Amino acid sequence: MGKERVPSDHDIIHSIADDLPVGIWVARAPGGEHVYTNRTFAEIMGQAGRDDARAGGYTAPYGVFTRDGVRYPEDRMPFARALQERRVVVADDLTIKRPDGSLVHVRAFARPVTDVVGIITHVVIALFDVTREVDAEFARAESERRLHRGQRLEAIGTLAGGVAHDFNNLIFGIKLLAAELAVHESDPQRRESLALIDDITERSATLTRSLLGFARRGKHRAAPVALDELIRGMGELLRRTLGGVSVTFELEPGTVTGDRAQLEQVVMNLAVNAAEALSDSSRGGGRMVVRTRREGGDVVLEVADDGPGIPAKLRDRVFEPYFTTKTPERGTGLGLATVFGIIETHGGSIEIADGLGGRGTTMRVRLPASRATTARPEPITFVDVPAGSGTVLVVDDDALVRRSVASALRGLGYETLEAAGGVEALDVYRERRDLRAVVLDMVMPGMTGRATYAAMRAVDPEIPVLLMSGHTINEEIQSVLDQGASGFLSKPYSVETLARSLADVIRN
């Protein structure tokens, strides 16, 4: 029998190095030729050491990127820095894209090795897999970013909601006064001017509704809505609206609980926003895909394009009202802000991702799925408005609005009493038990509309009350309606709407 081979020191060192939980990479200086890599290196990198990789050409063979997904600069690679700085260097921002496409985050320590005269002969690099650490840090940072964004948008929303509510009151007063003047005006030119004032107030109201939508200060009565059917019904309108953009629909069934008109606005705003981004692209035209699908307990809506995309530094700001990268002629900056408000009101969320083919933008909306089935909307019918009679109490803290509503009601044939707040309204209410109805504002300082209604009901639970507010229907308004209030109007509204609603309240 031959003499058994005794492991050499070299063999023992290699065996130990292979079992280390640290990736080891040894390269010859200054060319960077591969000398040795251990087994852990191959596990981290997804491949063994490569003989075809040299200094200045490491990033492509080994798939080295920054955390942001950009190819790592060759002159900042650990090998190059160790040679240049002649000391141990640390690279804490390496991401390796393995040959199978998976990603691993790496921290590297590079140490130059010198000979007896101080010449660097090799560089030893230790690689640590820090994927869990980086992912946890990213998740924490992302959570903080979303929290800060939510707080910022909440503050902006509070301001926007307050401004929109007060502005609605002003618009409303102008609208009612213009309508009242038009009734008694015979001069055609003046009637045309009054009609123009009415049109301006309607356009102004559209802006305030958008602000209220962003501020989540209003929502409409919710019903089951099949999102795929809603979009399918908008198909022709979208194609006509979006011009030369190629639109593809990939629609899977999914029902949510929400307001159909608001959800249509979400789809239209997202599609128009994507189309405008495509029109800015130097390539022109462009593709857009509108998708729906079920994902767990959510229904997901995606509007994806292959346009220029949204820079990462702007993604947190695109949902702010009046923030826009478009020219003033092409956008007000309210489209995505309105979408954000509507989605939040519906209990959902919206996020931005990469678009088609790795370029462009995907707007991804998640809405809670509904188990209910969709119902056909009831047909809208209009009834003849009878002439008004009797006394109506108008309660509003805004004198302009209060006088405007009272004046419009007198023009309809009613007698009116006015109260500037809940306490004054209760005094009048107790003294005048012959009131036919009360028109009650919901947002008042001190005694709110909700508290005023509760106090009135304690005196007479049968009194017809028509609620009004500069907001659309929200939880507080809905609760008063559930308690027995007879109707609700969102300012600004027309004299005809006021007449019809009040007549219905009194009749019912």
C-alpha positions as CSV (number, residue, x, y, z in Angstrom):
1,M,0.0,0.0,0.0
2,G,1.1,3.5,-0.9
3,K,1.8,6.1,1.7
4,E,-1.3,8.2,2.3
5,R,-1.0,11.9,1.3
6,V,-0.8,14.3,4.3
7,P,-2.8,17.5,3.7
8,S,-0.6,20.4,3.1
9,D,-1.0,23.7,4.9
10,H,-2.4,25.1,1.6
11,D,-5.0,22.4,1.5
12,I,-6.0,23.0,5.1
13,I,-6.3,26.8,4.5
14,H,-8.4,26.2,1.4
15,S,-10.7,23.8,3.3
16,I,-11.2,26.2,6.1
17,A,-11.8,29.2,3.7
18,D,-14.4,27.2,1.8
19,D,-16.4,26.7,5.0
20,L,-16.3,30.3,6.1
21,P,-19.7,32.2,6.1
22,V,-17.9,35.0,4.3
23,G,-17.3,35.2,0.5
24,I,-13.5,35.4,-0.2
25,W,-12.2,36.8,-3.4
26,V,-8.4,37.2,-4.1
27,A,-7.2,39.0,-7.2
28,R,-3.7,39.8,-8.4
29,A,-2.6,43.4,-8.5
30,P,-2.5,45.6,-10.5
31,G,-4.4,43.7,-13.3
32,G,-7.0,42.1,-11.1
33,E,-6.7,38.6,-12.4
34,H,-8.6,36.0,-10.5
35,V,-6.5,34.0,-8.0
36,Y,-9.0,32.4,-5.6
37,T,-12.6,32.4,-4.5
38,N,-14.3,30.2,-1.9
39,R,-17.6,28.4,-1.9
40,T,-19.4,31.1,-0.1
41,F,-18.4,33.6,-2.8
42,A,-20.0,31.4,-5.4
43,E,-23.2,31.1,-3.3
44,I,-23.4,34.9,-2.8
45,M,-22.6,35.8,-6.5
46,G,-24.5,32.9,-8.1
47,Q,-21.3,31.9,-9.9
48,A,-17.7,31.0,-9.2
49,G,-14.7,33.3,-9.7
50,R,-14.2,34.2,-13.4
51,D,-10.9,34.1,-15.2
52,D,-12.2,36.5,-17.9
53,A,-12.8,39.3,-15.4
54,R,-10.1,42.0,-15.0
55,A,-9.8,45.3,-13.2
56,G,-11.9,47.9,-15.0
57,G,-14.2,45.2,-16.3
58,Y,-15.8,43.6,-13.2
59,T,-19.3,45.0,-13.1
60,A,-20.7,43.3,-16.3
61,P,-19.4,39.8,-15.7
62,Y,-20.4,39.7,-12.1
63,G,-23.6,41.8,-12.4
64,V,-22.6,44.6,-10.0
65,F,-25.1,47.5,-9.5
66,T,-25.8,50.2,-7.0
67,R,-28.8,49.9,-4.7
68,D,-30.7,52.1,-7.2
69,G,-30.2,49.6,-10.0
70,V,-27.5,51.6,-11.8
71,R,-24.3,49.8,-13.1
72,Y,-21.7,50.3,-10.4
73,P,-18.8,52.6,-11.4
74,E,-15.7,50.6,-12.2
75,D,-13.4,53.2,-10.6
76,R,-15.4,52.8,-7.3
77,M,-15.2,49.0,-7.2
78,P,-13.5,47.8,-3.9
79,F,-10.5,46.4,-5.9
80,A,-9.8,49.8,-7.6
81,R,-10.2,51.7,-4.3
82,A,-7.9,49.4,-2.3
83,L,-5.2,50.0,-4.9
84,Q,-5.7,53.7,-5.0
85,E,-6.1,54.4,-1.3
86,R,-3.6,51.7,-0.2
87,R,-5.7,50.7,2.9
88,V,-8.7,48.7,3.8
89,V,-11.8,50.1,2.2
90,V,-15.5,49.3,2.7
91,A,-18.2,49.3,0.0
92,D,-21.6,49.2,1.6
93,D,-23.8,49.8,-1.5
94,L,-23.3,46.9,-3.8
95,T,-26.1,44.9,-5.3
96,I,-25.4,41.8,-7.2
97,K,-27.7,40.6,-10.0
98,R,-27.1,36.9,-10.2
99,P,-27.2,35.0,-13.5
100,D,-30.7,33.7,-12.6
101,G,-32.0,37.2,-12.1
102,S,-32.2,37.2,-8.3
103,L,-30.7,40.1,-6.4
104,V,-28.4,40.0,-3.3
105,H,-27.2,43.0,-1.4
106,V,-23.5,42.9,-0.4
107,R,-21.1,44.7,1.9
108,A,-17.4,44.3,0.8
109,F,-14.1,44.8,2.7
110,A,-11.1,45.1,0.4
111,R,-7.6,44.8,1.9
112,P,-4.4,45.3,-0.2
113,V,-1.5,42.8,0.4
114,T,2.0,44.1,0.0
115,D,5.4,42.5,-0.3
116,V,8.5,43.2,1.8
117,V,9.2,46.4,-0.1
118,G,5.7,47.7,0.1
119,I,4.4,46.9,-3.4
120,I,0.8,45.8,-3.5
121,T,0.8,42.3,-5.0
122,H,-2.8,41.2,-4.3
123,V,-6.1,42.4,-3.0
124,V,-8.3,40.3,-0.7
125,I,-12.0,41.1,-0.7
126,A,-14.4,39.7,1.9
127,L,-18.1,39.8,0.9
128,F,-21.0,39.7,3.4
129,D,-24.6,39.0,2.3
130,V,-26.6,41.8,3.9
131,T,-29.8,41.3,2.0
132,R,-32.0,40.9,5.0
133,E,-30.5,43.9,6.7
134,V,-30.9,46.1,3.6
135,D,-34.4,44.9,2.9
136,A,-35.4,45.6,6.5
137,E,-33.9,49.1,6.4
138,F,-35.6,49.7,3.0
139,A,-38.9,48.6,4.5
140,R,-38.4,50.9,7.5
141,A,-37.5,53.8,5.3
142,E,-40.4,53.2,2.9
143,S,-42.8,53.1,5.9
144,E,-41.4,56.4,7.2
145,R,-41.6,57.9,3.7
146,R,-45.2,56.9,3.3
147,L,-46.0,58.2,6.8
148,H,-44.4,61.5,6.1
149,R,-46.1,61.7,2.7
150,G,-49.4,60.9,4.3
151,Q,-48.9,63.6,7.0
152,R,-47.9,66.1,4.4
153,L,-50.9,65.3,2.2
154,E,-53.2,65.3,5.2
155,A,-52.0,68.8,6.1
156,I,-52.4,70.0,2.6
157,G,-55.8,68.4,2.4
158,T,-57.0,70.1,5.6
159,L,-56.0,73.4,4.1
160,A,-57.5,72.6,0.7
161,G,-60.8,71.4,2.3
162,G,-61.2,74.5,4.4
163,V,-60.5,76.8,1.4
164,A,-62.8,74.8,-0.9
165,H,-65.7,74.9,1.7
166,D,-65.5,78.6,2.2
167,F,-65.1,79.2,-1.5
168,N,-68.1,77.1,-2.2
169,N,-70.2,79.3,0.1
170,L,-69.1,82.4,-1.9
171,I,-69.8,80.7,-5.3
172,F,-73.2,79.6,-4.0
173,G,-74.3,83.1,-3.0
174,I,-73.3,84.5,-6.4
175,K,-75.1,81.7,-8.2
176,L,-78.4,82.2,-6.3
177,L,-78.3,86.0,-6.7
178,A,-77.6,85.7,-10.4
179,A,-80.5,83.3,-10.8
180,E,-82.8,85.6,-8.8
181,L,-81.9,88.6,-11.0
182,A,-82.3,86.6,-14.1
183,V,-86.0,85.8,-13.2
184,H,-86.9,89.5,-13.2
185,E,-84.6,90.6,-16.1
186,S,-86.0,91.3,-19.5
187,D,-83.0,92.8,-21.2
188,P,-81.4,90.1,-23.4
189,Q,-77.9,91.3,-23.0
190,R,-78.2,91.4,-19.2
191,R,-79.8,88.0,-19.2
192,E,-76.8,86.7,-21.2
193,S,-74.4,88.3,-18.7
194,L,-76.2,86.6,-15.8
195,A,-76.1,83.3,-17.7
196,L,-72.3,83.8,-18.0
197,I,-72.0,84.4,-14.3
198,D,-73.9,81.2,-13.7
199,D,-71.5,79.3,-16.0
200,I,-68.5,80.8,-14.3
201,T,-69.8,79.6,-10.9
202,E,-70.3,76.1,-12.3
203,R,-66.7,76.0,-13.5
204,S,-65.5,77.3,-10.1
205,A,-67.5,74.7,-8.4
206,T,-65.8,72.0,-10.4
207,L,-62.4,73.2,-9.0
208,T,-63.7,73.2,-5.4
209,R,-65.2,69.7,-5.9
210,S,-61.7,68.5,-7.0
211,L,-60.1,70.1,-4.0
212,L,-62.7,68.5,-1.7
213,G,-62.1,65.1,-3.4
214,F,-58.4,65.4,-2.6
215,A,-59.1,66.5,0.9
216,R,-61.4,63.5,1.4
217,R,-64.1,65.8,2.7
218,G,-66.9,64.2,0.8
219,K,-68.2,61.0,-0.7
220,H,-71.3,59.8,-2.3
221,R,-73.6,56.9,-1.3
222,A,-71.8,53.7,-2.1
223,A,-73.0,50.8,-4.2
224,P,-71.5,47.7,-5.7
225,V,-69.5,48.6,-8.9
226,A,-68.1,46.0,-11.3
227,L,-64.8,47.7,-12.1
228,D,-64.2,45.7,-15.3
229,E,-67.7,46.5,-16.6
230,L,-67.3,50.2,-15.7
231,I,-64.0,50.4,-17.7
232,R,-65.4,48.3,-20.6
233,G,-68.3,50.8,-20.8
234,M,-65.8,53.6,-21.0
235,G,-63.7,52.0,-23.8
236,E,-65.0,54.0,-26.7
237,L,-64.9,57.3,-24.7
238,L,-61.3,56.6,-23.7
239,R,-60.2,55.8,-27.2
240,R,-61.7,59.0,-28.6
241,T,-60.4,61.1,-25.7
242,L,-56.8,59.8,-25.8
243,G,-56.2,60.5,-29.5
244,G,-53.4,58.6,-31.1
245,V,-52.5,56.5,-28.1
246,S,-52.8,52.7,-28.5
247,V,-55.0,51.5,-25.6
248,T,-55.3,47.8,-24.7
249,F,-57.7,46.5,-22.1
250,E,-56.9,43.4,-19.9
251,L,-60.0,43.2,-17.7
252,E,-60.7,40.5,-15.2
253,P,-63.9,40.5,-13.1
254,G,-63.8,42.4,-9.8
255,T,-66.5,44.3,-7.8
256,V,-65.8,47.1,-5.4
257,T,-68.1,49.2,-3.2
258,G,-68.0,52.8,-4.2
259,D,-69.4,55.7,-6.2
260,R,-69.6,54.9,-9.9
261,A,-69.1,58.5,-11.1
262,Q,-66.1,59.0,-8.9
263,L,-64.5,55.7,-10.0
264,E,-65.1,56.7,-13.6
265,Q,-63.2,59.9,-12.8
266,V,-60.3,57.9,-11.4
267,V,-60.0,55.9,-14.6
268,M,-60.3,58.9,-16.9
269,N,-57.8,61.0,-14.9
270,L,-55.2,58.2,-14.9
271,A,-55.7,57.5,-18.6
272,V,-55.5,61.2,-19.6
273,N,-52.4,61.7,-17.4
274,A,-50.7,58.7,-19.0
275,A,-51.7,59.9,-22.5
276,E,-50.2,63.4,-21.8
277,A,-47.0,61.7,-20.7
278,L,-46.9,59.8,-23.9
279,S,-47.5,62.9,-26.0
280,D,-44.4,64.4,-24.3
281,S,-42.3,61.4,-25.4
282,S,-40.0,62.1,-28.3
283,R,-41.2,58.8,-29.8
284,G,-44.8,60.1,-30.1
285,G,-47.8,57.8,-30.0
286,G,-47.1,55.2,-27.4
287,R,-48.9,52.3,-25.7
288,M,-51.2,52.2,-22.8
289,V,-52.7,49.2,-21.0
290,V,-55.6,49.4,-18.6
291,R,-55.9,46.3,-16.4
292,T,-58.1,45.0,-13.6
293,R,-57.6,41.8,-11.6
294,R,-58.4,40.3,-8.2
295,E,-55.5,40.0,-5.8
296,G,-56.2,38.6,-2.4
297,G,-58.9,40.8,-0.8
298,D,-58.4,43.6,-3.3
299,V,-59.4,44.6,-6.8
300,V,-56.4,46.1,-8.6
301,L,-56.7,48.7,-11.3
302,E,-53.5,49.4,-13.3
303,V,-53.0,52.1,-16.0
304,A,-49.5,51.4,-17.5
305,D,-47.7,53.3,-20.3
306,D,-44.3,53.1,-22.0
307,G,-43.7,56.9,-21.9
308,P,-40.8,58.7,-20.3
309,G,-41.8,57.8,-16.7
310,I,-41.8,59.8,-13.5
311,P,-38.5,60.6,-11.9
312,A,-38.1,59.0,-8.5
313,K,-37.6,62.4,-6.8
314,L,-41.0,63.5,-8.0
315,R,-43.0,60.4,-7.2
316,D,-43.9,61.6,-3.7
317,R,-45.2,64.9,-4.9
318,V,-47.4,64.1,-7.9
319,F,-50.5,63.6,-5.7
320,E,-50.2,67.1,-4.2
321,P,-52.8,69.6,-5.5
322,Y,-51.5,72.1,-8.1
323,F,-48.1,70.3,-8.4
324,T,-47.6,69.6,-12.1
325,T,-44.7,69.4,-14.6
326,K,-47.1,70.4,-17.4
327,T,-47.5,73.9,-18.8
328,P,-50.4,75.9,-17.4
329,E,-52.3,75.5,-20.6
330,R,-52.2,71.7,-20.3
331,G,-52.9,71.0,-16.6
332,T,-53.9,72.5,-13.3
333,G,-52.2,69.8,-11.2
334,L,-55.5,68.6,-9.7
335,G,-56.0,65.4,-11.8
336,L,-53.8,63.0,-9.6
337,A,-54.7,64.9,-6.4
338,T,-58.4,64.2,-7.1
339,V,-57.6,60.6,-7.8
340,F,-55.7,60.3,-4.6
341,G,-58.6,61.8,-2.6
342,I,-61.2,59.5,-4.2
343,I,-59.1,56.4,-3.7
344,E,-58.4,57.2,0.0
345,T,-62.1,57.9,0.5
346,H,-62.9,54.5,-0.9
347,G,-60.5,52.8,1.6
348,G,-58.0,52.1,-1.1
349,S,-54.4,53.0,-1.9
350,I,-52.4,54.1,-5.0
351,E,-48.7,53.5,-5.8
352,I,-46.4,54.3,-8.7
353,A,-44.3,51.5,-10.4
354,D,-42.4,51.1,-13.6
355,G,-44.4,50.9,-16.8
356,L,-44.4,48.7,-19.9
357,G,-41.2,47.1,-20.9
358,G,-39.3,48.5,-17.9
359,R,-40.0,52.1,-19.0
360,G,-42.8,54.5,-18.5
361,T,-45.2,54.5,-15.5
362,T,-47.8,52.2,-13.9
363,M,-50.4,53.8,-11.6
364,R,-51.6,50.9,-9.4
365,V,-54.8,51.3,-7.5
366,R,-55.9,48.8,-4.9
367,L,-59.6,48.9,-3.7
368,P,-61.2,46.5,-1.2
369,A,-63.2,43.9,-3.0
370,S,-66.9,43.7,-2.5
371,R,-68.9,40.4,-2.2
372,A,-72.1,42.2,-3.3
373,T,-73.4,42.0,-6.8
374,T,-73.8,45.1,-8.9
375,A,-77.3,46.5,-9.3
376,R,-78.7,48.5,-12.2
377,P,-78.9,52.2,-11.4
378,E,-82.4,53.5,-10.9
379,P,-83.6,55.8,-13.7
380,I,-83.7,59.5,-12.7
381,T,-87.1,61.1,-13.0
382,F,-88.0,64.7,-12.5
383,V,-91.3,65.9,-11.0
384,D,-93.1,69.2,-11.5
385,V,-92.2,71.7,-8.8
386,P,-95.3,73.1,-7.1
387,A,-95.4,76.7,-6.0
388,G,-94.0,77.2,-2.6
389,S,-96.1,78.2,0.4
390,G,-95.6,78.4,4.1
391,T,-92.7,79.5,6.2
392,V,-89.2,78.0,6.0
393,L,-86.4,78.6,8.5
394,V,-82.9,79.1,6.9
395,V,-80.0,78.3,9.3
396,D,-76.5,79.2,8.2
397,D,-73.7,81.1,9.9
398,D,-72.6,82.7,6.6
399,A,-74.7,85.8,6.1
400,L,-74.3,85.9,2.3
401,V,-75.4,82.3,1.9
402,R,-78.3,82.7,4.4
403,R,-79.7,85.8,2.7
404,S,-79.2,84.3,-0.7
405,V,-81.1,81.1,0.2
406,A,-83.8,83.1,1.9
407,S,-84.2,85.4,-1.1
408,A,-84.4,82.5,-3.5
409,L,-87.1,80.8,-1.4
410,R,-89.1,84.0,-1.3
411,G,-88.9,84.1,-5.1
412,L,-90.4,80.6,-5.0
413,G,-93.3,81.7,-2.9
414,Y,-92.2,80.8,0.6
415,E,-92.0,83.0,3.6
416,T,-88.7,82.8,5.4
417,L,-87.1,83.2,8.8
418,E,-83.3,83.3,9.3
419,A,-81.0,82.2,12.0
420,A,-77.2,82.7,12.2
421,G,-76.5,79.6,14.3
422,G,-77.9,76.6,16.1
423,V,-78.9,78.4,19.4
424,E,-80.7,81.1,17.5
425,A,-82.4,78.5,15.3
426,L,-83.7,76.6,18.3
427,D,-85.2,79.8,19.8
428,V,-87.0,80.5,16.5
429,Y,-88.0,76.8,16.2
430,R,-89.6,76.7,19.6
431,E,-91.6,79.9,19.0
432,R,-92.8,79.2,15.5
433,R,-94.3,75.7,15.4
434,D,-96.0,76.5,12.1
435,L,-92.8,76.0,10.1
436,R,-93.1,73.9,7.0
437,A,-89.4,73.0,6.8
438,V,-85.9,73.9,7.9
439,V,-83.0,74.4,5.6
440,L,-80.0,73.6,7.8
441,D,-76.3,74.1,7.1
442,M,-74.1,71.3,8.5
443,V,-70.8,73.3,9.1
444,M,-71.3,76.0,11.7
445,P,-69.1,77.2,14.6
446,G,-70.3,76.4,18.1
447,M,-73.4,74.4,17.7
448,T,-73.0,72.3,14.5
449,G,-75.7,71.3,12.1
450,R,-75.7,67.8,13.6
451,A,-76.2,69.1,17.1
452,T,-78.9,71.5,15.9
453,Y,-80.8,68.8,14.2
454,A,-80.7,66.5,17.3
455,A,-82.0,69.4,19.5
456,M,-84.8,70.1,16.9
457,R,-85.8,66.5,16.8
458,A,-86.2,66.5,20.6
459,V,-88.8,69.2,20.2
460,D,-90.6,67.8,17.2
461,P,-89.2,64.6,15.5
462,E,-91.6,65.1,12.4
463,I,-90.2,68.5,11.2
464,P,-88.9,68.2,7.6
465,V,-85.2,69.2,7.5
466,L,-83.2,69.8,4.3
467,L,-79.4,69.6,5.0
468,M,-76.9,71.6,3.0
469,S,-73.1,71.8,3.1
470,G,-70.1,73.0,1.1
471,H,-68.9,69.4,1.4
472,T,-70.4,66.5,-0.4
473,I,-71.9,63.6,1.6
474,N,-69.5,62.4,4.4
475,E,-69.9,60.3,7.4
476,E,-71.4,63.0,9.6
477,I,-73.9,64.1,7.0
478,Q,-74.9,60.5,6.3
479,S,-75.4,59.9,10.1
480,V,-77.9,62.8,10.2
481,L,-79.7,61.5,7.2
482,D,-79.9,58.1,8.9
483,Q,-81.4,59.7,12.0
484,G,-84.3,61.1,9.9
485,A,-83.2,64.3,8.1
486,S,-85.3,64.5,4.9
487,G,-82.7,65.5,2.2
488,F,-79.3,66.9,1.4
489,L,-77.9,69.5,-1.0
490,S,-74.2,70.0,-1.8
491,K,-73.4,73.7,-2.4
492,P,-73.4,75.3,-4.9
493,Y,-76.8,74.2,-6.3
494,S,-79.3,75.9,-8.6
495,V,-82.6,77.5,-7.6
496,E,-84.4,74.8,-9.5
497,T,-82.6,72.1,-7.5
498,L,-83.4,73.9,-4.3
499,A,-87.1,74.2,-5.3
500,R,-87.4,70.5,-6.3
501,S,-85.6,69.2,-3.2
502,L,-87.5,71.4,-0.7
503,A,-90.8,70.4,-2.4
504,D,-89.9,66.7,-2.1
505,V,-88.9,67.2,1.6
506,I,-92.2,68.9,2.4
507,R,-94.3,66.4,0.5
508,N,-92.6,63.3,1.9
